[in-house]
Amino acid sequence: MKLIRIEQNCVEVTWPYVKHFIKKPVDRSMNERDIDDVYLSLLHNQMQLWVLASEEEGILGACITQLIQYPKCKALSLPLVGTKPHTISKWYEYTMDDNSPLLQWGKEQGAVRLECYVRDGWLKYTKKFNFKKYYTTIVKEIE
């Protein structure tokens, strides 16, 4: 299994294969953005596209990250995650480990924590990775 950050110059080629994963969480949002807004943010390097895939199962999902600079710290935000049905546990097992490419990249960017916006049904997968519920946002320190 591999989690790959898609370089900005490869977003246009990759997007048609993964946008359906991102469309579902975008559609559940409160009209903050639509799928075209996400795509434009990726093209302008305001957000980053990540793809989780395995040789056996192909593409398992995709997520969008965004670096947020607060006055006193930087955070890696994970506002949109979409996976194949019944694969969220695989997603968490691979991407939330302290050595995952996602957390390592966040650390390299100076982020001190990861912020994820999740539905309550996902909370059962997050406790193992030391996330805490914070309103509807869960947070994990990046070490």
C-alpha positions, 0 to 999 in steps of 0.5 A: 500500500502507498500513500502518494502526494500528487505534485501540482504539475500532475494534478490535472492528469490524476484528478479524473481518477480520484475526484469521485472520492472527494465529491462525496465529502464536498457534497456533504459540506455546508456549501463552502465549496464545490468540486470545481473549487477544490480542483482550482485550489489544487491547481493553484497549490493552495491545497494538496492531493493525496492518493492511497492505492495498493497493487491488489485493490487499486485506488482505495481513496483520496484526500485533500490537505491544506496548510494553515498558518495560525498566529502561533503555529502551523497545522496540516488540515485534512478537510476532505477524505473519501475512500472506497466503501468499507476501507476507512480502517485501512486508510487510518491504519496506513495514513495516521501512523506517525511514520506515514508520508502524510504526517512526515510531509506535514512535519517537513512543512513545519506543521505541529498538528494534524486537523481532521474534520470527520463524521461521528461514525469515523471516530471509532477509527481515530482513538488508536491514533491519539486523536481527540474530539474537538467540536467536530474537528479531531486533532493529533500532534505531529511529532 
